[in-house]
Amino acid sequence: MNFVATGIGAGLVSALLTAVIVKATPLAALLYLLAPIPVLIVSLGWDHRSGLVAALVGGLAIGLFLSPLSGFGFALITALPAWWLSYLALLGRPGADGVMEWYPVGRLLAWAAATAALTIIAAGLISTGGDYAAFGENARQVAEAFVSAQFATTGPGALDAETREEMIGILARLTPFLSAQGFTTVLALYLWAAARIVQASKRLPRPWPAVPELVMPRSAGLLLIGAIVVASFDGFIGALGMALSGAFFMAFALQGLAAIHDRTRGKSGRAFLLTALYLLIFVTQGILMIPLALFGIADTAFNLRSRFGSRPNQPPTLST
């Protein structure tokens, strides 16, 4: 029953990190962003059931001190995605030779993308009571705030009314796409960070593979194509398509980065090349992620890293 105690502790810590957002300070926002980490750590290091206990305890605590809807939102958006990814990460089975086969990290990234997209849409459904008009209005307000922050409303640099309205409309339509992109990055980063922390404490049951070696399954590419088609629909179905498109697009961009890390290992000037790459991503405000995503898609579709040059032997992984 040790998992119960650790789950309670993690749930209370995560709930506290979430609740401080009411302070509306930069530090509170930073602490809020770290809220999934305790759930990930106990799920990976003790037992995935600890993560479920943490989700329940944290949700009840926030529901008691803030509101029931806030508690439900904590469980849905913060705790359960962290638990689910940890559960998948610890899936394993003994092979014919007795060596344990672990769930592939590439499939974990695909699940992080799917989880991010579904969470974004579920949160939208709950917060609006299933009213797509309200969902669209919320997205429009976010888009309008962004445009107002980036462009002057008056003066020589101001956008004309028609251009401004078009830009707001496009960004409002893309809000699920962009939100899922960001959440996919957060989930992937947090899972990696939590695994490294637990590994350092010698409590991680599985060997954590080198992240540059991750390759998502080809089915992820098919899901991306399907999501792009569904994104043309109206209502929440179209929003889900947008969210899945953004999430898997970002996942493939992360795979593109991983492929570059992999292909430059042992090369002279590697540190300079990678530093320049990340600086370019920052300077271009993420636009460089587009070619990286295309590279990641090609890497999966055509198995580029196996075709061009040998790769280090990886630990056995589950094929499904």
C-alpha positions in Angstrom: 0.0 0.0 0.0 3.0 2.3 -0.3 1.6 3.6 -3.5 -1.3 5.1 -1.7 0.9 7.3 0.6 3.1 8.4 -2.3 0.0 9.1 -4.4 -1.6 11.2 -1.7 1.6 13.2 -1.3 2.1 13.8 -5.0 -1.6 14.7 -5.4 -1.4 17.3 -2.7 1.8 18.8 -4.1 0.4 18.9 -7.6 -2.8 20.5 -6.3 -0.9 23.1 -4.5 1.2 24.0 -7.6 -2.1 24.3 -9.5 -3.9 26.3 -6.9 -1.3 29.1 -6.8 -2.3 30.2 -10.2 -5.0 32.3 -8.5 -2.2 34.6 -7.3 -1.8 35.7 -11.0 2.0 36.3 -10.7 4.8 35.2 -13.0 6.1 32.8 -10.3 2.6 31.4 -9.8 2.3 30.7 -13.5 5.7 29.0 -13.5 4.7 26.8 -10.5 1.3 26.0 -12.3 3.2 24.7 -15.3 5.2 22.3 -13.1 2.0 20.7 -11.6 2.1 17.4 -13.7 5.7 16.6 -12.6 4.8 15.1 -9.2 2.2 12.8 -10.8 4.7 11.7 -13.4 7.4 11.0 -10.9 5.3 8.8 -8.5 3.7 7.0 -11.4 7.1 6.1 -12.9 9.1 5.6 -9.7 6.6 3.8 -7.5 3.5 2.5 -9.3 1.2 3.8 -11.9 -1.6 3.4 -9.3 0.2 6.2 -7.4 -0.7 8.4 -10.3 -4.4 7.5 -10.1 -4.4 8.2 -6.3 -2.7 11.5 -7.0 -5.3 12.5 -9.6 -8.1 11.6 -7.2 -6.6 13.4 -4.1 -5.5 16.4 -6.1 -8.9 16.8 -7.8 -10.7 16.5 -4.5 -8.4 19.0 -2.8 -8.8 21.6 -5.5 -12.6 20.9 -5.7 -12.9 21.5 -2.0 -10.8 24.7 -1.8 -11.5 26.2 -5.3 -14.5 24.7 -7.0 -15.7 21.3 -8.2 -15.2 22.3 -11.8 -11.6 23.3 -11.1 -11.0 19.9 -9.4 -12.4 18.1 -12.4 -10.3 20.2 -14.7 -7.2 19.4 -12.7 -7.8 15.7 -13.0 -8.6 15.8 -16.7 -6.0 18.3 -17.9 -3.1 17.8 -15.4 -3.2 14.5 -13.6 -4.7 11.9 -15.9 -2.6 12.7 -19.0 0.5 12.4 -16.8 -0.7 9.1 -15.3 -1.6 7.7 -18.7 1.7 8.4 -20.3 3.5 7.0 -17.3 1.4 3.8 -17.5 2.3 3.3 -21.1 6.0 4.0 -20.4 6.1 1.1 -17.9 4.3 -1.4 -20.2 6.6 -4.4 -20.8 6.7 -8.1 -21.4 9.4 -10.7 -21.3 10.7 -11.8 -24.7 11.4 -15.3 -25.8 15.0 -14.9 -24.6 13.9 -13.7 -21.2 14.9 -10.1 -21.9 12.1 -7.6 -21.1 10.6 -5.7 -24.1 9.5 -2.2 -23.2 7.0 0.1 -24.9 8.8 2.1 -27.6 9.6 5.7 -26.9 8.4 6.6 -30.4 5.0 5.3 -29.7 5.0 7.2 -26.4 5.5 10.4 -28.3 2.6 9.5 -30.6 0.4 8.9 -27.5 1.6 12.2 -26.0 0.3 13.9 -29.2 -3.0 12.1 -29.1 -3.4 12.8 -25.4 -2.7 16.5 -25.8 -5.3 16.9 -28.6 -8.0 15.0 -26.8 -7.3 16.9 -23.6 -7.6 20.3 -25.4 -10.9 19.4 -26.9 -12.3 17.8 -23.7 -11.4 20.9 -21.8 -13.2 23.0 -24.4 -16.3 20.8 -24.2 -16.4 21.0 -20.5 -15.7 24.7 -20.1 -18.4 25.6 -22.7 -21.0 22.9 -21.8 -20.7 21.6 -25.3 -21.6 24.9 -26.9 -19.5 25.3 -30.0 -20.5 28.9 -30.4 -19.0 29.7 -27.0 -15.9 27.6 -27.8 -15.5 29.7 -31.0 -15.9 32.9 -29.1 -13.3 31.9 -26.6 -10.9 31.1 -29.4 -11.7 34.4 -31.0 -10.9 36.3 -27.8 -7.6 34.6 -27.6 -6.8 35.4 -31.2 -7.9 39.0 -30.8 -5.7 39.4 -27.7 -2.7 38.0 -29.6 -3.2 40.3 -32.6 -3.6 43.3 -30.3 -0.4 42.4 -28.6 1.6 42.0 -31.8 0.2 44.9 -33.9 -0.7 48.5 -33.0 -4.3 49.4 -33.2 -3.5 53.0 -34.3 -0.7 54.8 -36.0 1.5 54.1 -39.0 2.1 50.4 -38.1 -1.5 49.6 -37.5 -3.4 47.0 -39.5 -6.4 48.0 -41.5 -9.7 46.8 -40.2 -10.2 44.2 -42.9 -6.7 42.7 -42.6 -7.0 42.6 -38.8 -10.4 40.9 -39.0 -9.0 38.3 -41.4 -6.0 37.6 -39.2 -8.2 37.2 -36.1 -10.5 34.8 -37.9 -7.6 32.6 -39.1 -5.9 32.5 -35.7 -9.3 31.7 -34.0 -9.7 28.8 -36.4 -6.1 27.7 -35.6 -6.4 28.0 -31.9 -7.0 24.2 -31.3 -4.1 23.5 -33.6 -1.7 25.8 -31.8 -2.9 24.8 -28.3 -2.4 21.1 -29.1 1.1 21.9 -30.4 2.1 23.6 -27.2 0.6 20.9 -25.0 2.3 18.1 -26.9 5.6 19.8 -26.3 4.9 20.2 -22.6 3.8 16.6 -22.2 6.8 15.2 -24.1 9.2 17.4 -22.1 7.7 16.6 -18.8 7.7 12.9 -19.4 11.4 13.0 -20.4 12.3 15.2 -17.4 10.4 13.0 -14.9 12.0 9.8 -16.3 15.4 11.3 -16.0 14.7 12.3 -12.4 13.4 8.9 -11.5 16.3 7.2 -13.3 18.7 9.2 -11.3 17.1 8.0 -8.1 17.5 4.3 -9.3 13.7 3.8 -9.2 12.9 3.6 -12.9 12.0 0.0 -13.7 12.9 0.2 -17.4 16.1 1.4 -19.2 15.3 4.8 -20.6 16.3 4.8 -24.3 18.3 7.6 -25.9 15.7 10.1 -27.0 17.5 10.9 -30.3 16.8 7.3 -31.4 13.0 7.7 -31.2 11.0 7.0 -34.3 7.2 7.2 -34.4 5.2 4.4 -36.1 4.0 4.9 -39.7 0.4 4.8 -38.4 1.1 8.3 -36.8 1.6 9.7 -40.3 -1.8 8.2 -41.4 -3.4 9.7 -38.3 -2.0 13.1 -39.3 -3.4 12.8 -42.8 -6.8 11.8 -41.4 -6.7 14.6 -38.9 -6.1 17.2 -41.7 -9.1 15.9 -43.5 -11.3 16.0 -40.4 -10.1 19.5 -39.7 -12.2 20.8 -42.6 -15.4 19.8 -40.9 -17.5 22.2 -38.8 -18.1 22.1 -35.0 -16.2 20.2 -32.4 -15.3 17.4 -34.9 -13.4 20.0 -37.0 -11.8 21.4 -33.8 -10.7 17.8 -32.9 -9.2 17.4 -36.4 -7.3 20.7 -35.9 -6.1 19.7 -32.5 -4.9 16.3 -33.7 -3.2 17.9 -36.7 -1.3 20.4 -34.5 -0.4 17.7 -32.0 1.0 15.2 -34.5 2.7 18.0 -36.5 4.6 19.0 -33.4 5.4 15.4 -32.6 6.9 14.9 -36.0 8.9 18.1 -35.6 10.3 16.8 -32.3 11.2 13.6 -34.2 12.9 15.7 -36.8 15.0 17.3 -34.0 15.7 13.8 -32.6 16.9 12.7 -36.0 19.3 15.6 -36.3 20.6 14.8 -32.8 21.0 11.2 -33.9 22.7 11.9 -37.2 25.2 14.4 -35.7 26.4 12.1 -32.9 30.2 11.7 -33.1 30.5 14.5 -35.7 32.9 17.4 -35.3 31.2 20.7 -34.7 28.1 18.9 -33.4 27.7 21.4 -30.5 27.9 24.3 -32.8 25.4 22.9 -35.3 22.8 22.0 -32.6 23.2 25.4 -30.9 22.7 27.2 -34.2 19.7 25.0 -34.9 18.0 25.9 -31.7 18.9 29.6 -32.1 17.2 29.6 -35.5 14.1 28.0 -34.1 13.9 30.7 -31.5 14.7 33.6 -33.9 12.2 32.3 -36.4 9.5 32.0 -33.7 9.0 28.3 -34.4 8.7 28.6 -38.2 11.7 26.3 -38.6 9.5 23.6 -37.0 7.7 23.2 -40.3 10.7 21.7 -42.2 11.6 19.8 -39.1 8.2 18.2 -39.1 8.4 17.3 -42.8 11.8 15.8 -42.1 10.3 13.8 -39.2 7.5 12.6 -41.4 10.0 11.5 -44.1 12.1 9.8 -41.4 9.1 7.7 -40.4 7.7 7.1 -43.8 11.0 6.0 -45.5 12.9 4.8 -42.5 15.7 7.2 -43.3 18.0 6.5 -40.4 18.1 2.8 -41.0 18.8 3.3 -44.7 21.5 5.9 -44.3 24.1 4.8 -41.8 24.0 2.3 -39.0 22.5 3.1 -35.7 23.4 1.9 -32.2 21.6 -1.2 -31.0 18.5 -0.3 -29.0 16.9 -2.2 -26.0 14.1 -4.5 -27.1 10.8 -2.8 -27.4 7.2 -3.8 -27.7 6.0 -3.7 -31.3 2.5 -2.8 -30.4 
